[in-house]
Amino acid sequence: MTQTIRTIVNARLQGVEQLQSIAISDGRFTRISTQAGRVEPGADELDGSCNLVVPPFVEPHIHLDAAMTAGEPRWNQSGTLFEGIECWSERKASLTRDDVISRAEQTLKLFADNGIQYVRTHVDVTDPKLTGLKAMLEVRERVAGTVDLQIVAFPQEGLWSFPQGRELMEEAVRLGADVVGGIPHFEFTRDYGVESVRWLVELAHKHDRLVDVHCDEIDDPESRFLEVLAAEALRLDYGSRVTASHTCAMGSYNDHYCSRLFRLLKKSGLRFLSMPTESLHLQGRFDGYPKRRGLTRVPELLDAGLKVAFGQDSIRDPWYPLGNGNLLRTLDVGLHACHMLGMGWIEKSLELITDNGAAALDLEEYGIKEGLPARCVVLQGQSPYEVLLGQLPVLASIRDGRVSVNRPADSNN
């Protein structure tokens, strides 16, 4: 049973030296004030124990319809993106409503236990029956009390290259998908890819939907659909509602091209998502040595003032056989892979799994400020550095003033 609280005491907010008392009423933060020192919690008060309190974690990119299917019907032996798609195409044929709902809810419970309260899931709509999408629309309503779930209509096998790809996407939007997706680098030709990007952005703009495109998830330096996506977003003044996921090929672009590309990216204001654990696993598979890391230019994008967030991408599916729902693990791997272990990056690192993910999801009410929904997590550590050192489970997760997770300190469960 969840507990309703009226105050979080002995809370440490990032960038604030003194301990804070965070008052809550009617499910919203009402007053944030400085404490003279540590106090004993009273009735209906939660003790932050001098730990960092941050907004809820955001999982901006996951595939819940495929979660927990690793090895079904076979394992991805090559570890490539393309064999993963083949394995999923075989597994997709046996999808049922109950199957999808059961695995998705299992995964979302795992996320909630790890302090994740906002999730964006991509759902394959290259299925004439739209089984996964219809099931996920049900899941969105079933989990509304614990997780805000956004659904991306994702054409895993293409819009132009899959029969009725565009018709299925339009039907997915009509049924209630929140976000229009795409996968231009997987289309049969570059022309198909360009046409798909232009079409999907227009569709989203027409129906007032967000956009999240699997963009250049490949090591090929000639895969340059990001410039098309950015140009379309700029043309429609839609950039803050458009997300480019993966952009792995950017790690292989030459610096001369990138200098021109970044000018466009800054003008467009796109959001970016990188999935470090999965990209490290899937990319570089066709390289000898040296092997590329297969990640986008995360620090350079951040230095340019663009929003970048980290996501998990997969939980035990044909593309990635591991995953435990802990975004601190993802953050740790990403900081290592992107050469971001300088203390300046570490001190700002939690933004990659909180604020920047919220920006990608276009959340209007997010953060720890008076008047906003009382949603936050209590971490184990007094600073981002300490949090990353331990990567321990969240001590508490508070949603609208109710404590949904409450653990003793140093818990590994």
N, C-alpha and C positions, 0 to 999 in steps of 0.2 A: 504494500500500500504506500502511495506517495505521501510525503509530508508537505504541508503548506507552511511557508516561513514568511516572516515579516521583515527580517533583517539578516544580512550577511555581515558579521563582525570580523575584525582582524584580517581584512582583505588587503591584498597588495595589488594595486593597479600598475600596469606597465608605465614607466616614466614618472611615477609619483613616489617620492621617498617615504612619506609617512603612511602608516596604516589607515585604511578607510573603513567606514561603516556605510553599507549600501542598504537603504530602506526600500521596501517593496509594499505596494498596496494595489489590490485589484489587478494583479498580474503584471504590473508595470513598476519600473524603477521610479521612485518618487523623490528620493534625496540621497545624495552622495556627499559625505562629510568626513573630515579628518578626525582621527582619534588622537587623544593625548598619549596613548600607549595601548598596550595589549589589554583587553578586557575579557572577563568571563562571560560566555554566552548565556543568555537567559532563555526563558521558554519561547518557542517559535523562532529561535535565532540559530543560524548556522555558523559554526566557527570555521573561518578560513584558515586559521592556524598559521597566519603570516605568509601564506602561499599566494602565488600569482592567480588572479581571477581574470579571465579573458572571455570575450564573446564565444558562443558555441563554435565548435569546429564545423567546417563546411566541406563536404565531399562533393566537388564540382563535376566529377566525371567518373561514372561507374556504369557497368552493364549488368543490371540486376536480372534481366531475363536469362542471362547465361551463367549467373553465379552458381557455384557449387556443382558444375557439370564436368569438371576436369576428368579426363579418362573415359568420357561417355560420348560416342560409342568406342573411341580409341584415343590414345594419347598423341599429342602433337610432338612427334619425335624430332623433327628438325628445329623446333623452336622458332619457326618463322611466322610472321603475320599471316602469310598466305596459306600455310597449312592449317593454321588456327581457323581461318575462315572456312576452309574445306571441312574441318572437323565439326564446326558449328553448323554448317549447312546440313550435315548428316544428322546431327542431334536435333536440329530445328524441326525436322520432319515428325518427331514424336512428341512435340510440345502439347501440353494440355493446360487448361485454365488452372486446375488444382496444382499441377506440377510447378508452374511459374509462380503462383501465389505463395506456395510453401517455401520455395527456395529464396524468393525475394524477401519475405517476412523474416526468415531466419537470418539473412544477411543484414537487414535493417535493424534487427535486435542487437546484433553484434556491433553495428555502428553506434547505436544509441548508448550501449554500455561503454563505448569509448568516447563519449562526449560529442558525437556528431548529431546535430539537430537539423541540418539542411543538406539535402542530397539532390543531385541532378543525375538521372539515369537515362542512358541511351537505350532505346528499345527497337529491335530490328523490325522494320515494316516491309521488308522484302519477303513477305509471307502473305499469300492471297487471302488467308483467313484472318490475318492480324491477331492471331491468338495471344501472342506476348503483349501486344499493346492493350488489348481489351482487359487482360488480366491485370496489367500494371495500373490501368485506370481504376480498377477496384482497389488495388493495394494503396493507391494514393489516398483514398478515402478512409481505408481501414487504419492507416498509421498516422492520421492527421494529428492525433493527440500527442505524439512523441517526435515525429519527424515531418518537416515540410519537404514534400517530394515534387520535383519538377520532372516532367517526362519529355524527352527528346524523341521525335519521330526520326529514326536513323535508318537510312537505306543501305544496309550492310553490303549488298551486292550491286549497288549503283542505282541512279535515277534514270540515266539514259541507256545503261547496259543491261538492265533487268526488265523483263516484260511487265508492262503496266506499272513501272516504278513511280512515275509521276502521279498516276491515278491513285495508287495506294497511299502516297504521301498526302495528297489532297484529302483522302478519306480519313487519314490519321489526324489531320488538323481538324476536320469536321467533328470527329469523335471527342476531341478534347486535349490533344497533345499541346504542351506549353511552348515547345521549342521545335524549330525546323532544323534538321540536320542534313549532312551530306558527306560524301567521300570521293571527291573529284579525282584523286590520284589512283583510285581503283577502277575508274571508268575505262572503257576499252581504248579510247583515244584522248589526246589532249583536248581536241575540239569538244568532245563529249563532256570532259571535265569542266571546261570553261562555261559551256552552255548550262551545265547543272548548277554551277555556283550562281550564275546570274538568275536562273529560274527560281532557285530556292530562296534567295534573298528577296526577290520580288514577292514570292508567295508569303513569306513571313511579314513583310512590310504591309501587304494588302490585308492580312488578317490580324495585325497587331500582335505578332508572336516574336519571341526571341529567336536568335540564330546561334547554332553551335555546330561547327563543321570539323569533321576529322580531316585535317588539312596537311597534306605533304607528310604523312606518316610513313616515310621511306627515306633511305639514305641518298637517293638519287639527287644530285645537285641541280638537275634539269627539271625537277618537279617544283613548279613555281606558281601554284594556285593561290598561295597566300596573297600575292600582289593583286590577283583578280578579286579575291574576297574583300581586301582592304579598299580597292577602288570602288566596288559596288557599295560598300558600307558608306564610304565618303560621298558618293553620288547621291545617296538617299538620306544623308545625314543621320545614319543609323548605327554608328560605330559603337556607342556605349551599350548597345543591345546585341552586339555581334561578338561571338567568341571563336577564336581559332584554337582548336585543340591539337596538340602534338607538335606540329610544325617541325618535325625532326630534320627535314631536309635543310633547314636553316643552318644546322650545324655543319653542313657540307658546302654551303654557299661561299663563294669567294668574297673577300672584304670589299672589293670594288662594287660588286652588285649590292651588297648589304648596305653600303653607305647611301645608295639611292633608295633602296627599299625602306630603310628606317625613316626617311623623310616622309614617305607615304604612310607608314604605320603611325607615326606621331600625328599626322593630320587626321587620320581616320579614327583614332582613339579606340581601336579594337581591344578586347580583353584576350588574354592568352592563358592556356592551361598546358602544363607539362606533367606527364606521368612518369617520373624517373625510374621507379622499379621496373615497370613494364617496358619502357623504351630501352633500358639497359639490357633487358632480356631478349627483346625481339630484334632490335636493330644491330647493325654490324655483322649480320649473319652471312653476308656474301663477301666480306672483307677477308683478306689474308692478314698480314701484320704490316704496319700498325692497324688496329681495329678502332673504328670510330665509336664514340660513346652513344651516338644516336639521339642526343637531346638537343632541344632548341637552345638559343642563346639567352638563357635566363638572366644572368647579371646585366648583360647589355640592354635587354628590354627594360629591366627595372631602372637602370641608369638613364634610360630615355624617357622615364616618367610614365611608362605603360604598366598596366596591372597584370601581374602574373601570379597564378595560383598553382599549387600542386594537388594532384588527385591520385587515387589508387588504380583507376581504370578497370581492374579485374579482381575478383575474389575466386580463386580456384576454378578457372574455366579453361577452354581450349587454348587461350592465348597466354595465360599465366597460372601456373599450378599452385602458387602459394597465396599469401594474403591473410592478415589477421584482424583487419579493421582498425588498426592503430595508426592514425595519421602522423603521429610523431615518428614512427618508423619510416614512413614515406618521406617526411621532412628531412630526417637524418641522411637518408640515402641521397636525396636531391642535393643537399648542401655539399656532400662529399663529391658527387659526380660533376657538379657545376663549379667547383673550386670556390666555394662560398663559406669557408670556415674561418675567415677573418672575423674578429669580434664585432666589427661594424655590421656585417651581414647577420651574424648570430643574434645580435640584439634586436634586429628587425624581422627575424626569420618567422616568427609566429604569424605575421601578416600573410604568409604564403598559404596558410591553412585556415585563416579566419577572414580578415577584411577583404583580401583580394579575391577570394572565392565568393564572398558576398557580392562583390562588384560584378563578377561574371554572371551570377544568378540574378543580378539586377534587383537585389533586395532593398526595399525602401526603408524598412525599420529594422536596423541591425546595429548592435553595439551596446556598450554600457554607458548610457547617458540618461539623465532624468527625463522621464516621459516615454522612453522606449519600452518595448516588452521586456519583462524581467527574465531574460534568457542568458545564461552564462555557464561556464565550467570552472571548477577549482582544480588547478593543476598541482603536481607535487614538485615544488621548487619555488624559490623566491625571485628567480630571474629566468629569462629564456635559456641562458647558459646552463643553469641547474636543471631546468626541465629537460633539455636535450641530453644532458649527461645521464639522467636516470631513465628517461622514456617510460616512466611508470604510468599505470592507468590513472585516469582522472579521479580525484577524490570525490567530487560531486558534480552532478549535472542538474542545473535548475532550469525549468521551463515554465514560464508564466507564473513564477513564484512557487512552483511545486518541485520538490526534490525527487527526481526520478532515479538518480544514482547516488549512493552515499557509501563510501568505503573508508576503512581505517587507513591511516597513513602507512606508506611503504607496502601497500597491498599489491600483489602481482596477479590478482584474480579479477 
